[in-house]
Amino acid sequence: MESTTMTDLVSQLTLGTLGASVAGLLVATFFYFRVKGLPEGTDTMNMIGRYIREGAMAFLMREYKVLTVYAIAVFAFLFFAFRGEGTGLLAGGCFLFGAFLSLLSGFIGMKAATYANVRTSQAAREGSKPNALLTALDGGAVMGLFVASTALLGLGGLYYNFASDPHLATVLHSFAVGASSIALFARIGGGIYTKAADVGADIAGKVVEGIPEDDPRNPGGIADNVGDNVGDVAGMGAELFESYVGSIIGTMVLGATFII
């Protein structure tokens, strides 16, 4: 009787976690569209912001194509490696699920950042420091809420469905490995591009042509800002998702040792 009561309590708490994650996604969506609806500023500001957004999207699409091939290859490996235990499809599927949510976290965060940057500049240009700060915070809150909510939704959903399954550990570990793998490549790939664009813009602009840093006349300056988004926003979003998932699963493993 006591065991049944404890199981029901855990199920209710898990459902509450899922509800909180859905609420977080709704709030993140609200912030996203509130930022997107703010004034974009002058035509020149719009043009530069569009260049940065298009460049960041082009990089991410190219990077995600490579990561998709990698994820499919790992899925195939897990499928055949665990086929003898009958958990090949389960392990591979959870790996893909974790990888997808990690990619999605970085993508949504970068979209919000590329919309928020020019709107923050416009708010500051109008002389309203509080509005500029609020716009920047709203843009950052999108990724923060989205990362936490998707991590809770993914882990909570898996735990709710596989809590009584003997292969629960395989499910959670595969999910975490998927998130970690994508975070590794997204962070390193974006970081390499960021630094290459930064150094290239400095050499081509300031050293060779005598153009000031971050001058829109220097195409390398646009690439530099693109790199800031794909490395410090999209890559960071995937890394935060991986860290959050890993910390929760680590806590679950430590807690399970006391139960056993």
PASEBA-1860 file (N, C-alpha, C; in nm, 3 decimals):
! residues 260
1> MESTTMTD> 0.084/-0.120/0.000/0.000/0.000/0.000/0.088/0.125/0.000 ~ 0.191/0.123/0.084/0.280/0.238/0.092/0.354/0.257/-0.039 ~ 0.393/0.146/-0.103/0.463/0.153/-0.231/0.374/0.213/-0.339 ~ 0.246/0.174/-0.337/0.152/0.227/-0.436/0.132/0.377/-0.417 ~ 0.122/0.419/-0.291/0.105/0.561/-0.262/0.225/0.642/-0.310 ~ 0.345/0.589/-0.287/0.466/0.657/-0.331/0.472/0.666/-0.483 ~ 0.431/0.558/-0.551/0.430/0.558/-0.698/0.333/0.662/-0.752 ~ 0.216/0.670/-0.689/0.117/0.770/-0.732/0.169/0.912/-0.709
9> LVSQLTLG> 0.239/0.933/-0.598/0.294/1.065/-0.569/0.399/1.105/-0.673 ~ 0.485/1.010/-0.708/0.588/1.037/-0.808/0.524/1.068/-0.943 ~ 0.419/0.994/-0.978/0.350/1.019/-1.105/0.287/1.158/-1.106 ~ 0.228/1.198/-0.994/0.167/1.331/-0.986/0.272/1.441/-0.995 ~ 0.385/1.420/-0.929/0.492/1.519/-0.936/0.549/1.529/-1.077 ~ 0.559/1.415/-1.145/0.608/1.416/-1.283/0.512/1.491/-1.374 ~ 0.383/1.467/-1.355/0.283/1.540/-1.434/0.290/1.690/-1.405 ~ 0.312/1.725/-1.278/0.327/1.866/-1.245/0.448/1.928/-1.313
17> TLGASVAG> 0.557/1.851/-1.323/0.676/1.899/-1.393/0.647/1.921/-1.540 ~ 0.574/1.827/-1.600/0.537/1.842/-1.741/0.450/1.966/-1.762 ~ 0.357/1.989/-1.669/0.274/2.108/-1.679/0.354/2.236/-1.666 ~ 0.451/2.237/-1.574/0.537/2.355/-1.558/0.621/2.380/-1.683 ~ 0.668/2.273/-1.747/0.748/2.290/-1.868/0.664/2.346/-1.983 ~ 0.541/2.301/-1.993/0.452/2.356/-2.096/0.425/2.504/-2.070 ~ 0.403/2.538/-1.942/0.383/2.679/-1.907/0.506/2.763/-1.942 ~ 0.624/2.708/-1.917/0.747/2.778/-1.953/0.759/2.802/-2.102
25> LLVATFFY> 0.720/2.703/-2.181/0.723/2.719/-2.327/0.626/2.827/-2.373 ~ 0.511/2.834/-2.308/0.413/2.937/-2.344/0.467/3.077/-2.312 ~ 0.531/3.091/-2.196/0.589/3.221/-2.160/0.702/3.258/-2.255 ~ 0.785/3.159/-2.292/0.893/3.185/-2.387/0.837/3.230/-2.522 ~ 0.728/3.166/-2.564/0.663/3.205/-2.690/0.610/3.348/-2.682 ~ 0.553/3.383/-2.567/0.503/3.520/-2.548/0.617/3.621/-2.560 ~ 0.729/3.594/-2.494/0.844/3.685/-2.502/0.897/3.695/-2.645 ~ 0.899/3.582/-2.714/0.951/3.580/-2.851/0.872/3.673/-2.941
33> FRVKGLPE> 0.740/3.661/-2.936/0.657/3.744/-3.024/0.650/3.889/-2.976 ~ 0.667/3.911/-2.845/0.670/4.049/-2.797/0.795/4.120/-2.848 ~ 0.908/4.051/-2.847/1.030/4.110/-2.901/1.018/4.131/-3.051 ~ 0.964/4.032/-3.120/0.952/4.041/-3.265/0.861/4.155/-3.309 ~ 0.766/4.193/-3.225/0.672/4.299/-3.260/0.721/4.439/-3.231 ~ 0.840/4.455/-3.174/0.892/4.588/-3.141/0.949/4.656/-3.266 ~ 0.963/4.790/-3.263/1.017/4.863/-3.379/1.160/4.819/-3.411 ~ 1.188/4.810/-3.542/1.319/4.762/-3.588/1.417/4.875/-3.617
41> GTDTMNMI> 1.372/4.998/-3.619/1.464/5.108/-3.643/1.469/5.150/-3.788 ~ 1.580/5.210/-3.827/1.595/5.265/-3.962/1.616/5.155/-4.065 ~ 1.611/5.195/-4.192/1.633/5.099/-4.301/1.774/5.040/-4.294 ~ 1.871/5.122/-4.259/2.008/5.072/-4.248/2.020/4.970/-4.136 ~ 1.957/4.998/-4.023/1.958/4.902/-3.914/1.891/4.772/-3.955 ~ 1.778/4.782/-4.026/1.709/4.662/-4.073/1.796/4.582/-4.168 ~ 1.866/4.653/-4.256/1.950/4.585/-4.355/2.062/4.507/-4.286 ~ 2.130/4.572/-4.193/2.240/4.505/-4.123/2.187/4.389/-4.038
49> GRYIREGA> 2.075/4.412/-3.969/2.016/4.304/-3.890/1.974/4.187/-3.976 ~ 1.923/4.215/-4.095/1.883/4.107/-4.186/2.004/4.029/-4.235 ~ 2.112/4.100/-4.266/2.235/4.031/-4.308/2.284/3.936/-4.199 ~ 2.284/3.984/-4.077/2.331/3.901/-3.966/2.240/3.780/-3.948 ~ 2.109/3.803/-3.954/2.014/3.693/-3.936/2.026/3.590/-4.047 ~ 2.036/3.637/-4.171/2.048/3.544/-4.284/2.180/3.467/-4.279 ~ 2.288/3.536/-4.240/2.417/3.468/-4.229/2.416/3.362/-4.120 ~ 2.356/3.395/-4.006/2.349/3.299/-3.897/2.264/3.178/-3.935
57> MAFLMREY> 2.153/3.202/-4.004/2.068/3.092/-4.047/2.139/3.004/-4.149 ~ 2.213/3.065/-4.240/2.287/2.987/-4.340/2.391/2.897/-4.274 ~ 2.462/2.952/-4.175/2.561/2.870/-4.104/2.494/2.755/-4.030 ~ 2.385/2.785/-3.959/2.318/2.681/-3.882/2.263/2.570/-3.971 ~ 2.205/2.607/-4.084/2.151/2.506/-4.174/2.262/2.414/-4.225 ~ 2.377/2.472/-4.256/2.490/2.389/-4.303/2.542/2.302/-4.190 ~ 2.552/2.358/-4.072/2.600/2.281/-3.958/2.502/2.170/-3.922 ~ 2.374/2.200/-3.924/2.274/2.100/-3.885/2.265/1.986/-3.985
65> KVLTVYAI> 2.296/2.013/-4.112/2.299/1.904/-4.210/2.407/1.803/-4.174 ~ 2.524/1.854/-4.137/2.634/1.765/-4.097/2.598/1.690/-3.969 ~ 2.539/1.760/-3.873/2.503/1.697/-3.747/2.392/1.594/-3.766 ~ 2.305/1.615/-3.863/2.201/1.517/-3.892/2.262/1.386/-3.940 ~ 2.360/1.396/-4.028/2.430/1.275/-4.075/2.497/1.204/-3.958 ~ 2.560/1.281/-3.870/2.625/1.222/-3.752/2.523/1.153/-3.663 ~ 2.410/1.219/-3.638/2.308/1.162/-3.550/2.251/1.032/-3.607 ~ 2.230/1.029/-3.737/2.178/0.907/-3.800/2.281/0.794/-3.790
73> AVFAFLFF> 2.409/0.827/-3.806/2.514/0.725/-3.795/2.520/0.667/-3.653 ~ 2.509/0.754/-3.552/2.510/0.706/-3.414/2.385/0.624/-3.384 ~ 2.271/0.666/-3.439/2.148/0.589/-3.422/2.165/0.448/-3.476 ~ 2.224/0.437/-3.594/2.247/0.305/-3.653/2.341/0.222/-3.565 ~ 2.445/0.286/-3.512/2.539/0.214/-3.425/2.468/0.163/-3.300 ~ 2.390/0.249/-3.235/2.319/0.208/-3.114/2.217/0.099/-3.143 ~ 2.152/0.110/-3.256/2.051/0.011/-3.293/2.113/-0.128/-3.304 ~ 2.226/-0.138/-3.370/2.289/-0.269/-3.387/2.366/-0.312/-3.262
81> AFRGEGTG> 2.420/-0.216/-3.187/2.496/-0.251/-3.067/2.407/-0.308/-2.958 ~ 2.286/-0.256/-2.944/2.194/-0.301/-2.839/2.084/-0.392/-2.892 ~ 2.099/-0.437/-3.015/1.994/-0.521/-3.073/1.981/-0.652/-2.998 ~ 2.092/-0.707/-2.950/2.087/-0.833/-2.877/2.007/-0.823/-2.748 ~ 2.007/-0.706/-2.685/1.932/-0.686/-2.562/1.787/-0.646/-2.588 ~ 1.756/-0.622/-2.714/1.620/-0.581/-2.748/1.591/-0.435/-2.722 ~ 1.695/-0.354/-2.700/1.675/-0.212/-2.671/1.741/-0.122/-2.776 ~ 1.777/-0.179/-2.890/1.846/-0.101/-2.992/1.764/0.017/-3.041
89> LLAGGCFL> 1.638/-0.009/-3.074/1.552/0.098/-3.124/1.524/0.201/-3.015 ~ 1.508/0.153/-2.892/1.481/0.243/-2.780/1.600/0.335/-2.754 ~ 1.720/0.279/-2.749/1.840/0.359/-2.724/1.864/0.459/-2.837 ~ 1.853/0.412/-2.961/1.873/0.501/-3.075/1.769/0.611/-3.082 ~ 1.644/0.576/-3.054/1.537/0.675/-3.059/1.554/0.783/-2.953 ~ 1.592/0.743/-2.831/1.614/0.841/-2.725/1.735/0.929/-2.754 ~ 1.837/0.871/-2.818/1.952/0.951/-2.860/1.909/1.059/-2.958 ~ 1.830/1.022/-3.057/1.782/1.120/-3.155/1.693/1.225/-3.089
97> FGAFLSLL> 1.613/1.182/-2.992/1.525/1.276/-2.922/1.607/1.381/-2.848 ~ 1.709/1.338/-2.775/1.796/1.432/-2.705/1.871/1.524/-2.799 ~ 1.918/1.467/-2.911/1.990/1.548/-3.010/1.899/1.653/-3.072 ~ 1.774/1.614/-3.102/1.680/1.708/-3.163/1.648/1.823/-3.069 ~ 1.622/1.794/-2.942/1.590/1.901/-2.848/1.710/1.993/-2.825 ~ 1.830/1.937/-2.828/1.950/2.020/-2.814/1.965/2.115/-2.933 ~ 1.945/2.063/-3.053/1.949/2.148/-3.173/1.841/2.255/-3.167 ~ 1.721/2.215/-3.125/1.609/2.309/-3.122/1.632/2.421/-3.022
105> SGFIGMKA> 1.693/2.389/-2.909/1.720/2.492/-2.808/1.813/2.600/-2.863 ~ 1.920/2.557/-2.929/2.011/2.654/-2.987/1.948/2.734/-3.098 ~ 1.868/2.668/-3.180/1.805/2.736/-3.294/1.708/2.844/-3.248 ~ 1.620/2.811/-3.153/1.522/2.908/-3.104/1.592/3.024/-3.035 ~ 1.695/2.994/-2.957/1.768/3.101/-2.890/1.833/3.197/-2.987 ~ 1.890/3.142/-3.096/1.954/3.228/-3.195/1.852/3.312/-3.271 ~ 1.738/3.253/-3.302/1.633/3.330/-3.370/1.590/3.448/-3.284 ~ 1.570/3.423/-3.155/1.529/3.531/-3.066/1.637/3.638/-3.055
113> ATYANVRT> 1.763/3.596/-3.050/1.874/3.692/-3.037/1.886/3.780/-3.160 ~ 1.872/3.722/-3.279/1.886/3.801/-3.401/1.770/3.899/-3.419 ~ 1.656/3.870/-3.358/1.546/3.966/-3.360/1.564/4.073/-3.252 ~ 1.621/4.033/-3.138/1.631/4.125/-3.025/1.742/4.228/-3.042 ~ 1.850/4.192/-3.114/1.965/4.284/-3.116/1.932/4.419/-3.181 ~ 1.870/4.416/-3.299/1.841/4.542/-3.367/1.731/4.619/-3.293 ~ 1.639/4.548/-3.230/1.531/4.615/-3.157/1.584/4.676/-3.027 ~ 1.682/4.612/-2.967/1.747/4.672/-2.851/1.820/4.800/-2.890
121> SQAAREGS> 1.886/4.797/-3.004/1.956/4.916/-3.054/1.858/5.030/-3.080 ~ 1.742/4.996/-3.136/1.643/5.099/-3.164/1.588/5.159/-3.036 ~ 1.563/5.076/-2.935/1.514/5.128/-2.807/1.617/5.221/-2.743 ~ 1.744/5.184/-2.751/1.849/5.271/-2.697/1.862/5.398/-2.779 ~ 1.843/5.386/-2.909/1.851/5.502/-2.999/1.741/5.604/-2.968 ~ 1.627/5.555/-2.922/1.518/5.643/-2.885/1.540/5.708/-2.749 ~ 1.647/5.670/-2.682/1.681/5.731/-2.554/1.618/5.665/-2.434 ~ 1.561/5.546/-2.452/1.495/5.478/-2.341/1.582/5.362/-2.293
129> KPNALLTA> 1.662/5.388/-2.191/1.747/5.281/-2.137/1.666/5.167/-2.075 ~ 1.557/5.197/-2.001/1.478/5.086/-1.946/1.419/4.996/-2.055 ~ 1.369/5.057/-2.164/1.313/4.975/-2.272/1.420/4.893/-2.342 ~ 1.538/4.952/-2.358/1.648/4.878/-2.420/1.687/4.758/-2.334 ~ 1.695/4.780/-2.203/1.729/4.671/-2.112/1.620/4.564/-2.113 ~ 1.493/4.606/-2.113/1.382/4.511/-2.113/1.381/4.428/-2.241 ~ 1.409/4.492/-2.353/1.413/4.420/-2.480/1.523/4.315/-2.480 ~ 1.640/4.353/-2.431/1.751/4.258/-2.424/1.719/4.142/-2.330
137> LDGGAVMG> 1.657/4.173/-2.216/1.622/4.067/-2.121/1.516/3.974/-2.178 ~ 1.418/4.030/-2.248/1.315/3.947/-2.310/1.376/3.852/-2.413 ~ 1.469/3.906/-2.493/1.534/3.821/-2.593/1.613/3.709/-2.530 ~ 1.683/3.739/-2.420/1.758/3.635/-2.350/1.669/3.538/-2.277 ~ 1.554/3.586/-2.226/1.463/3.499/-2.153/1.403/3.392/-2.243 ~ 1.392/3.420/-2.372/1.337/3.320/-2.464/1.419/3.193/-2.459 ~ 1.550/3.205/-2.476/1.635/3.086/-2.474/1.642/3.024/-2.335 ~ 1.652/3.108/-2.232/1.660/3.054/-2.097/1.539/2.970/-2.062
145> LFVASTAL> 1.421/3.023/-2.088/1.298/2.949/-2.058/1.282/2.828/-2.149 ~ 1.320/2.844/-2.276/1.304/2.734/-2.370/1.396/2.617/-2.335 ~ 1.520/2.647/-2.298/1.614/2.541/-2.261/1.564/2.464/-2.139 ~ 1.526/2.537/-2.034/1.479/2.471/-1.912/1.350/2.393/-1.937 ~ 1.259/2.451/-2.013/1.129/2.387/-2.036/1.142/2.262/-2.122 ~ 1.220/2.269/-2.230/1.236/2.151/-2.315/1.311/2.039/-2.243 ~ 1.409/2.075/-2.160/1.480/1.973/-2.083/1.385/1.903/-1.986 ~ 1.304/1.979/-1.915/1.207/1.920/-1.823/1.102/1.838/-1.898
153> LGLGGLYY> 1.059/1.890/-2.012/0.958/1.819/-2.089/1.013/1.687/-2.142 ~ 1.135/1.690/-2.194/1.194/1.568/-2.247/1.220/1.465/-2.139 ~ 1.287/1.506/-2.032/1.317/1.412/-1.923/1.191/1.366/-1.851 ~ 1.102/1.461/-1.824/0.978/1.425/-1.756/0.893/1.330/-1.837 ~ 0.884/1.356/-1.968/0.806/1.267/-2.054/0.865/1.127/-2.060 ~ 0.996/1.118/-2.071/1.061/0.987/-2.074/1.044/0.914/-1.942 ~ 1.062/0.986/-1.831/1.048/0.921/-1.701/0.904/0.876/-1.676 ~ 0.810/0.957/-1.716/0.669/0.922/-1.694/0.632/0.795/-1.771
161> NFASDPHL> 0.685/0.781/-1.892/0.650/0.666/-1.975/0.732/0.541/-1.945 ~ 0.853/0.559/-1.890/0.941/0.443/-1.870/0.981/0.425/-1.724 ~ 0.907/0.485/-1.631/0.944/0.476/-1.489/0.947/0.333/-1.440 ~ 0.854/0.251/-1.485/0.848/0.111/-1.440/0.918/0.016/-1.536 ~ 0.982/0.069/-1.639/1.051/-0.014/-1.738/1.191/-0.047/-1.687 ~ 1.234/-0.173/-1.699/1.370/-0.209/-1.653/1.482/-0.141/-1.733 ~ 1.447/-0.085/-1.847/1.547/-0.019/-1.932/1.545/0.133/-1.916 ~ 1.497/0.181/-1.801/1.490/0.326/-1.778/1.628/0.390/-1.787
169> ATVLHSFA> 1.729/0.323/-1.732/1.864/0.380/-1.735/1.912/0.398/-1.879 ~ 1.883/0.300/-1.964/1.922/0.311/-2.105/1.853/0.429/-2.172 ~ 1.727/0.449/-2.139/1.650/0.560/-2.196/1.712/0.694/-2.159 ~ 1.737/0.714/-2.030/1.789/0.843/-1.984/1.932/0.867/-2.031 ~ 2.014/0.763/-2.027/2.153/0.780/-2.071/2.161/0.812/-2.220 ~ 2.080/0.745/-2.299/2.081/0.771/-2.444/2.034/0.912/-2.473 ~ 1.933/0.958/-2.400/1.885/1.095/-2.417/1.995/1.195/-2.383 ~ 2.067/1.171/-2.274/2.174/1.262/-2.233/2.290/1.261/-2.331
177> VGASSIAL> 2.324/1.144/-2.383/2.434/1.136/-2.480/2.398/1.211/-2.608 ~ 2.272/1.202/-2.651/2.229/1.276/-2.768/2.242/1.426/-2.749 ~ 2.200/1.474/-2.632/2.211/1.617/-2.602/2.357/1.660/-2.594 ~ 2.441/1.578/-2.531/2.582/1.614/-2.514/2.657/1.615/-2.647 ~ 2.627/1.519/-2.733/2.697/1.510/-2.861/2.673/1.634/-2.946 ~ 2.547/1.675/-2.954/2.515/1.792/-3.036/2.575/1.918/-2.975 ~ 2.570/1.928/-2.842/2.628/2.045/-2.776/2.778/2.056/-2.804 ~ 2.846/1.942/-2.805/2.990/1.942/-2.831/3.021/2.000/-2.968
185> FARIGGGI> 2.954/1.949/-3.071/2.982/1.995/-3.207/2.932/2.137/-3.230 ~ 2.815/2.170/-3.176/2.760/2.304/-3.196/2.848/2.410/-3.130 ~ 2.896/2.380/-3.011/2.979/2.478/-2.939/3.115/2.493/-3.005 ~ 3.178/2.381/-3.038/3.311/2.389/-3.099/3.304/2.445/-3.241 ~ 3.208/2.394/-3.320/3.195/2.443/-3.457/3.163/2.591/-3.462 ~ 3.069/2.634/-3.379/3.036/2.776/-3.374/3.150/2.860/-3.321 ~ 3.224/2.806/-3.222/3.336/2.880/-3.167/3.449/2.899/-3.266 ~ 3.478/2.796/-3.345/3.583/2.808/-3.447/3.544/2.913/-3.550
193> YTKAADVG> 3.417/2.908/-3.594/3.372/3.008/-3.692/3.378/3.148/-3.632 ~ 3.336/3.160/-3.506/3.336/3.291/-3.441/3.476/3.352/-3.438 ~ 3.573/3.274/-3.394/3.709/3.327/-3.383/3.770/3.353/-3.521 ~ 3.742/3.265/-3.617/3.795/3.287/-3.752/3.739/3.415/-3.812 ~ 3.609/3.438/-3.795/3.547/3.560/-3.847/3.599/3.684/-3.774 ~ 3.619/3.672/-3.645/3.669/3.785/-3.566/3.809/3.826/-3.611 ~ 3.899/3.730/-3.620/4.036/3.760/-3.661/4.040/3.806/-3.807 ~ 3.961/3.740/-3.892/3.958/3.778/-4.033/3.907/3.919/-4.053
201> ADIAGKVV> 3.804/3.957/-3.979/3.750/4.092/-3.990/3.851/4.196/-3.943 ~ 3.923/4.165/-3.837/4.024/4.259/-3.787/4.138/4.277/-3.887 ~ 4.184/4.167/-3.945/4.296/4.175/-4.039/4.255/4.248/-4.166 ~ 4.141/4.205/-4.223/4.097/4.264/-4.349/4.052/4.408/-4.333 ~ 3.988/4.439/-4.220/3.935/4.573/-4.201/4.035/4.671/-4.143 ~ 4.074/4.650/-4.020/4.160/4.747/-3.951/4.302/4.750/-4.005 ~ 4.358/4.633/-4.032/4.499/4.628/-4.072/4.518/4.661/-4.219 ~ 4.439/4.597/-4.307/4.460/4.613/-4.451/4.393/4.739/-4.505
209> EGIPEDDP> 4.265/4.757/-4.473/4.188/4.867/-4.533/4.174/4.988/-4.442 ~ 4.210/4.977/-4.316/4.196/5.089/-4.225/4.053/5.121/-4.188 ~ 3.963/5.024/-4.197/3.823/5.044/-4.161/3.807/5.012/-4.012 ~ 3.735/5.095/-3.936/3.717/5.067/-3.793/3.648/4.933/-3.768 ~ 3.669/4.881/-3.649/3.608/4.754/-3.613/3.456/4.768/-3.609 ~ 3.386/4.661/-3.651/3.239/4.655/-3.654/3.178/4.758/-3.749 ~ 3.254/4.806/-3.845/3.200/4.897/-3.947/3.123/4.815/-4.050 ~ 2.997/4.854/-4.081/2.917/4.775/-4.176/2.975/4.772/-4.318
217> RNPGGIAD> 3.069/4.861/-4.349/3.132/4.858/-4.481/3.224/4.737/-4.496 ~ 3.263/4.679/-4.385/3.351/4.562/-4.387/3.266/4.436/-4.379 ~ 3.259/4.356/-4.487/3.180/4.232/-4.482/3.224/4.139/-4.370 ~ 3.353/4.147/-4.336/3.402/4.065/-4.226/3.337/4.102/-4.094 ~ 3.297/4.229/-4.079/3.227/4.270/-3.959/3.092/4.202/-3.946 ~ 3.022/4.185/-4.059/2.896/4.111/-4.058/2.921/3.967/-4.018 ~ 3.026/3.906/-4.078/3.059/3.767/-4.044/3.096/3.755/-3.896 ~ 3.160/3.856/-3.842/3.195/3.856/-3.700/3.070/3.852/-3.614
225> NVGDNVGD> 2.972/3.933/-3.648/2.846/3.933/-3.573/2.767/3.805/-3.593 ~ 2.775/3.749/-3.712/2.713/3.618/-3.736/2.776/3.514/-3.644 ~ 2.909/3.518/-3.633/2.978/3.424/-3.547/2.939/3.439/-3.401 ~ 2.918/3.562/-3.357/2.874/3.583/-3.219/2.741/3.515/-3.193 ~ 2.654/3.514/-3.292/2.523/3.452/-3.275/2.531/3.300/-3.278 ~ 2.602/3.244/-3.376/2.604/3.098/-3.390/2.690/3.032/-3.282 ~ 2.793/3.102/-3.235/2.878/3.043/-3.133/2.833/3.072/-2.992 ~ 2.809/3.200/-2.964/2.778/3.242/-2.828/2.630/3.233/-2.795
233> VAGMGAEL> 2.545/3.211/-2.893/2.401/3.198/-2.866/2.352/3.057/-2.899 ~ 2.361/3.018/-3.025/2.313/2.884/-3.063/2.397/2.775/-2.997 ~ 2.529/2.789/-3.003/2.615/2.691/-2.939/2.597/2.688/-2.789 ~ 2.584/2.805/-2.729/2.563/2.813/-2.585/2.428/2.754/-2.546 ~ 2.325/2.773/-2.629/2.195/2.716/-2.599/2.199/2.564/-2.593 ~ 2.266/2.503/-2.691/2.281/2.357/-2.691/2.362/2.311/-2.570 ~ 2.464/2.389/-2.534/2.548/2.352/-2.419/2.471/2.364/-2.288 ~ 2.391/2.467/-2.275/2.309/2.482/-2.154/2.208/2.369/-2.142
241> FESYVGSI> 2.149/2.331/-2.254/2.054/2.219/-2.253/2.124/2.092/-2.206 ~ 2.242/2.066/-2.261/2.317/1.946/-2.224/2.354/1.948/-2.076 ~ 2.399/2.063/-2.027/2.439/2.074/-1.887/2.320/2.054/-1.793 ~ 2.207/2.111/-1.830/2.087/2.099/-1.747/2.040/1.954/-1.742 ~ 2.035/1.890/-1.858/1.994/1.749/-1.864/2.091/1.662/-1.786 ~ 2.221/1.685/-1.806/2.320/1.604/-1.737/2.314/1.619/-1.586 ~ 2.291/1.740/-1.539/2.285/1.762/-1.394/2.162/1.694/-1.333 ~ 2.050/1.698/-1.403/1.929/1.632/-1.352/1.948/1.481/-1.348
249> IGTMVLGA> 2.000/1.424/-1.456/2.020/1.279/-1.461/2.124/1.237/-1.357 ~ 2.229/1.316/-1.339/2.327/1.285/-1.236/2.265/1.283/-1.097 ~ 2.176/1.377/-1.070/2.106/1.380/-0.941/2.017/1.258/-0.926 ~ 1.950/1.218/-1.033/1.864/1.099/-1.029/1.946/0.973/-0.999 ~ 2.062/0.963/-1.061/2.148/0.846/-1.037/2.195/0.842/-0.892 ~ 2.237/0.957/-0.840/2.282/0.962/-0.701/2.167/0.927/-0.605 ~ 2.048/0.979/-0.635/1.934/0.948/-0.551/1.896/0.802/-0.555 ~ 1.911/0.740/-0.672/1.876/0.599/-0.687/1.967/0.509/-0.603
257> TFII> 2.091/0.550/-0.581/2.182/0.468/-0.501/2.136/0.457/-0.355 ~ 2.069/0.560/-0.304/2.019/0.554/-0.167/1.895/0.466/-0.158 ~ 1.817/0.463/-0.268/1.698/0.379/-0.268/1.737/0.233/-0.275 ~ 1.837/0.204/-0.362/1.881/0.066/-0.380/1.953/0.017/-0.254
END
